[in-house]
């Protein structure tokens, strides 16, 4: 699954670069969308992000491309790899990548077994 995001002035720190927290928020949001498409009737919560390393600075006006793919599915959890790149410069490679893990819980926060993913 692909998503895109335009980096706006309100996304920048005082030095003119993208706040890392904004990028992490978008990574969580777009991977969650992928998870909800795969498991539409499940209550999913983020339980972790793997290595967080910002590889390149990101400036205002950059259109970021988010590639999201399911990489592993357990009994109660599922993982999605998120790769972020500059949509205008594919040759520049990945700007950021991580794996986001979600777990299915009930209304009390107890883990629940995941069903088979929906065909999307």
C-alpha contacts under 8 A as a table, 3 or more apart, distances in Angstrom:
res1	aa1	res2	aa2	distance
1	X	34	X	6.96
1	X	67	X	5.87
1	X	68	X	5.19
1	X	69	X	6.46
2	X	65	X	6.87
2	X	66	X	5.55
2	X	67	X	4.79
2	X	68	X	6.31
3	X	30	X	7.05
3	X	65	X	5.90
3	X	66	X	5.07
3	X	67	X	6.79
4	X	63	X	6.59
4	X	64	X	5.47
4	X	65	X	4.67
4	X	66	X	6.01
5	X	63	X	5.58
5	X	64	X	5.17
5	X	65	X	6.77
6	X	61	X	6.18
6	X	62	X	5.91
6	X	63	X	4.48
6	X	64	X	6.32
7	X	11	X	6.28
7	X	18	X	7.39
7	X	59	X	7.10
7	X	60	X	5.09
7	X	61	X	5.25
7	X	62	X	5.47
7	X	63	X	6.36
7	X	64	X	7.49
8	X	11	X	5.43
8	X	12	X	7.28
8	X	60	X	5.50
8	X	61	X	6.25
9	X	12	X	5.59
9	X	60	X	6.07
11	X	18	X	5.70
11	X	19	X	6.23
11	X	22	X	6.57
11	X	60	X	7.93
12	X	15	X	7.53
12	X	16	X	5.38
12	X	17	X	5.07
12	X	18	X	4.38
12	X	19	X	5.44
12	X	59	X	7.69
12	X	60	X	7.19
13	X	16	X	5.50
13	X	17	X	5.55
13	X	18	X	6.09
13	X	19	X	5.45
14	X	17	X	7.57
16	X	59	X	6.51
16	X	60	X	7.26
17	X	57	X	6.40
17	X	58	X	5.60
17	X	59	X	5.04
17	X	60	X	7.13
18	X	22	X	7.19
18	X	23	X	7.46
18	X	57	X	7.23
18	X	58	X	5.42
18	X	59	X	6.06
18	X	60	X	7.33
19	X	22	X	5.41
19	X	23	X	6.84
20	X	23	X	5.22
20	X	24	X	6.33
20	X	54	X	7.57
21	X	24	X	5.01
21	X	25	X	6.13
22	X	25	X	5.05
22	X	26	X	6.33
23	X	26	X	5.17
23	X	27	X	6.15
24	X	27	X	4.98
24	X	28	X	6.15
25	X	28	X	5.20
25	X	29	X	6.09
26	X	29	X	4.94
26	X	30	X	5.99
27	X	30	X	5.42
27	X	31	X	6.04
27	X	66	X	7.59
27	X	82	X	6.71
28	X	31	X	5.32
28	X	32	X	5.93
28	X	46	X	7.73
28	X	100	X	7.10
29	X	32	X	5.07
29	X	33	X	6.31
30	X	33	X	5.04
30	X	34	X	6.49
30	X	66	X	7.51
30	X	68	X	7.35
31	X	34	X	5.04
31	X	35	X	6.26
31	X	68	X	6.05
31	X	80	X	6.32
31	X	81	X	7.87
31	X	82	X	6.89
31	X	100	X	7.09
32	X	35	X	4.90
32	X	36	X	6.07
33	X	36	X	5.11
33	X	37	X	6.18
34	X	37	X	5.17
34	X	38	X	6.34
34	X	68	X	6.93
34	X	69	X	7.60
34	X	70	X	7.94
35	X	38	X	5.06
35	X	39	X	5.91
35	X	40	X	7.76
35	X	44	X	7.96
35	X	70	X	7.99
35	X	78	X	7.96
35	X	80	X	7.82
36	X	39	X	4.87
36	X	40	X	4.66
36	X	41	X	7.69
36	X	42	X	7.42
36	X	44	X	7.91
37	X	40	X	5.45
37	X	118	X	7.13
37	X	120	X	6.98
38	X	117	X	4.83
38	X	118	X	4.88
38	X	119	X	7.12
38	X	120	X	7.02
39	X	42	X	5.61
39	X	114	X	7.95
39	X	115	X	7.45
39	X	116	X	7.89
39	X	117	X	5.61
39	X	118	X	6.11
40	X	118	X	7.61
42	X	104	X	6.40
42	X	105	X	7.82
42	X	114	X	7.76
43	X	104	X	5.54
43	X	105	X	5.72
43	X	106	X	6.63
44	X	102	X	5.91
44	X	103	X	5.48
44	X	104	X	4.53
44	X	105	X	6.24
45	X	102	X	5.27
45	X	103	X	5.57
45	X	104	X	6.56
45	X	105	X	7.32
46	X	100	X	7.24
46	X	101	X	5.95
46	X	102	X	4.48
46	X	103	X	6.65
47	X	100	X	7.86
47	X	101	X	5.71
47	X	102	X	5.54
47	X	103	X	6.64
48	X	100	X	5.82
48	X	101	X	5.22
48	X	102	X	7.27
49	X	52	X	7.29
49	X	98	X	6.52
49	X	99	X	5.60
49	X	100	X	4.52
49	X	101	X	6.34
50	X	98	X	5.56
50	X	99	X	5.21
50	X	100	X	6.55
51	X	98	X	6.01
51	X	99	X	7.69
52	X	97	X	7.64
52	X	98	X	6.48
53	X	96	X	6.84
53	X	97	X	7.80
54	X	57	X	7.46
54	X	95	X	6.91
54	X	96	X	5.68
55	X	94	X	7.85
55	X	95	X	5.32
55	X	96	X	5.91
56	X	95	X	5.34
56	X	96	X	7.59
57	X	95	X	7.91
58	X	62	X	6.92
59	X	62	X	6.01
62	X	86	X	6.77
62	X	87	X	7.95
62	X	88	X	7.99
63	X	86	X	6.12
63	X	87	X	5.72
63	X	88	X	7.08
64	X	84	X	6.53
64	X	85	X	5.71
64	X	86	X	4.91
64	X	87	X	5.52
65	X	84	X	5.57
65	X	85	X	5.25
65	X	86	X	6.03
65	X	87	X	5.23
66	X	82	X	6.47
66	X	83	X	5.75
66	X	84	X	4.71
66	X	85	X	6.79
67	X	81	X	7.89
67	X	82	X	5.58
67	X	83	X	5.15
67	X	84	X	6.47
68	X	80	X	6.37
68	X	81	X	5.69
68	X	82	X	4.65
68	X	83	X	6.69
69	X	80	X	5.32
69	X	81	X	5.38
69	X	82	X	6.78
70	X	73	X	7.79
70	X	78	X	7.47
70	X	79	X	5.83
70	X	80	X	4.24
70	X	81	X	6.30
71	X	78	X	7.86
71	X	79	X	5.65
71	X	80	X	5.43
71	X	81	X	6.29
72	X	78	X	5.76
72	X	79	X	5.14
72	X	80	X	7.22
73	X	76	X	7.98
73	X	77	X	6.09
73	X	78	X	4.33
73	X	79	X	6.33
74	X	77	X	5.07
74	X	78	X	5.92
74	X	114	X	7.88
75	X	113	X	5.45
75	X	114	X	5.94
76	X	103	X	5.63
76	X	104	X	5.67
76	X	111	X	6.38
76	X	112	X	5.69
76	X	113	X	4.57
76	X	114	X	5.19
77	X	101	X	6.81
77	X	102	X	5.48
77	X	103	X	4.16
77	X	104	X	6.28
77	X	114	X	7.13
78	X	101	X	5.75
78	X	102	X	5.43
78	X	103	X	6.46
79	X	99	X	6.44
79	X	100	X	5.56
79	X	101	X	4.41
79	X	102	X	6.36
80	X	99	X	5.47
80	X	100	X	5.30
80	X	101	X	6.56
81	X	97	X	7.29
81	X	98	X	5.87
81	X	99	X	4.32
81	X	100	X	6.41
82	X	97	X	5.52
82	X	98	X	5.54
82	X	99	X	6.06
82	X	100	X	7.47
83	X	94	X	6.49
83	X	95	X	7.74
83	X	96	X	6.01
83	X	97	X	4.38
83	X	98	X	6.79
84	X	94	X	5.79
84	X	95	X	5.60
84	X	96	X	5.07
84	X	97	X	6.02
85	X	89	X	7.94
85	X	90	X	7.10
85	X	92	X	7.77
85	X	93	X	6.33
85	X	94	X	4.80
85	X	95	X	5.10
85	X	96	X	7.00
86	X	89	X	5.40
86	X	90	X	6.40
86	X	92	X	7.36
86	X	93	X	7.82
86	X	94	X	7.73
86	X	95	X	7.25
87	X	90	X	6.19
89	X	92	X	5.66
89	X	93	X	7.90
90	X	93	X	5.96
94	X	97	X	6.95
103	X	111	X	6.96
104	X	111	X	5.71
104	X	112	X	5.38
104	X	113	X	6.88
104	X	114	X	6.52
105	X	108	X	7.46
105	X	109	X	5.10
105	X	110	X	5.09
105	X	111	X	4.35
105	X	112	X	5.16
106	X	109	X	5.29
106	X	110	X	5.46
106	X	111	X	6.51
106	X	112	X	6.35
107	X	110	X	7.51
